[in-house]
Amino acid sequence: MCEMESTHKPLLFSYFRSSCSWRVRIALALKDIEYDLHPVSLIKNGGEQYSEEYKKVNPMQQVPALRIDGFTLNQSLAIIEYLDETRPNPPLFPKDPKRRAQVRMISDHITAGIQPLQNLYVLEKIGDTKLEWAQHFIIRGFQALEKMLQDSAGQYCVGDQVTMADLCLVPQVANADRFKVDMALYPTITRINQSLLELDAFLVTHPSRQPDTPPELRAKTP
Amino acid sequence: MCEMESTHKPLLFSYFRSSCSWRVRIALALKDIEYDLHPVSLIKNGGEQYSEEYKKVNPMQQVPALRIDGFTLNQSLAIIEYLDETRPNPPLFPKDPKRRAQVRMISDHITAGIQPLQNLYVLEKIGDTKLEWAQHFIIRGFQALEKMLQDSAGQYCVGDQVTMADLCLVPQVANADRFKVDMALYPTITRINQSLLELDAFLVTHPSRQPDTPPELRAKTP
């Protein structure tokens, strides 16, 4: 009986520290969608994402991927847009087309303009100068993002509603922290990030609270 | 009078060879939207995108950007989604949510998984090994894309309708050609690309036919 139920639950392939996986975990939490988690370690055994088994799940050998409604999706924004189209409450987009465009501009700016240049796979190819490389691209992206947010932000990235843009912002700020970027230069980004981290959906999906989080990186508070 | 009309026409900031600009040019052509073109050379004077004037148009100092309906958009996919929401004919997405998700997966795969790693700004930082670097990321992305298309393609990337995914595919294949990637390994990508290049909207927007195309790179046939 439990197994039957389980086969109908969405299955998320995720790594605790992957910022792209975190975006999708937040969407699932906001929409209160129960799911099973299949951890894929990007580190263990040279990277479990490179296994033949996982290649069948996602030919790009990246996390996240989501099995849902009888098919398998990858690419975090495509997953979030699908969830929003098929499970519209609460919506992750405003209704006004211009505001929707602002949400997608900010999301694409982070997911295509910043994150791909500082992900694990790229940094491994960069080698010794990887910290400087990652900082360079995050700083360049955050300088532009700080300006973009001055046009769009209210309490969150676009007005006062939590949108897909916020699901991209928080994991990217966590990456910036890991790469020791000085966040004092980006007061709007910092303020929005802090507001979002007070919300349950962002807290429970945090990399420090995942089933595959190593004990030494686990959040100490319950 | 002409000037009045002109101020109501959308204004596209574009560079003839930018694959991200080409995506938007195709969308505008398919939807038969008249626009004025403001060429931004990524090469001349150390790159016109770095000017203080252009920074006000797009803080990320990249093309494309589109002035339309009283505001300025950047990020090609956000622009295309906005055009599709406000000018829905012909639609650039199927109606079925799963097919829509396939369109976004393929689009994100190209625009976040491949293009950012071989764009001009990144290659300038890579230096001498830039050809090998660009080839590596295009080949890795095309291997996955070829598999993804086997699940989704009909005549075009997703079924038999031209979608946003096709607007991403053709400019990325042009980039692959420039970086001398052996396309014989990707028969599905090659077949779809050839079908699309028979359509007017892809032809008239081609980098070889733009107002800012240098004479030596211009298409010879009318």
Interface residues (C-beta under 8 A of the other chain):
Chain A: N58 P59 M60 Q61 Q62 D69 F71 L73 N74 Q75 S76 L77 A78 I79 E81 Y82 E85 T86 P97 K98 R100 A101 R104 M105 S107 D108 H109 T111 A112 G113 Q115 P116 L117 V122 K125 W133 H136 G141 Q143 A144 K147 M148
Chain B: N58 P59 M60 Q61 Q62 D69 F71 L73 N74 Q75 S76 L77 A78 I79 E81 Y82 E85 T86 P97 K98 R100 A101 R104 M105 S107 D108 H109 T111 A112 G113 Q115 P116 L117 V122 K125 W133 H136 G141 Q143 A144 K147 M148
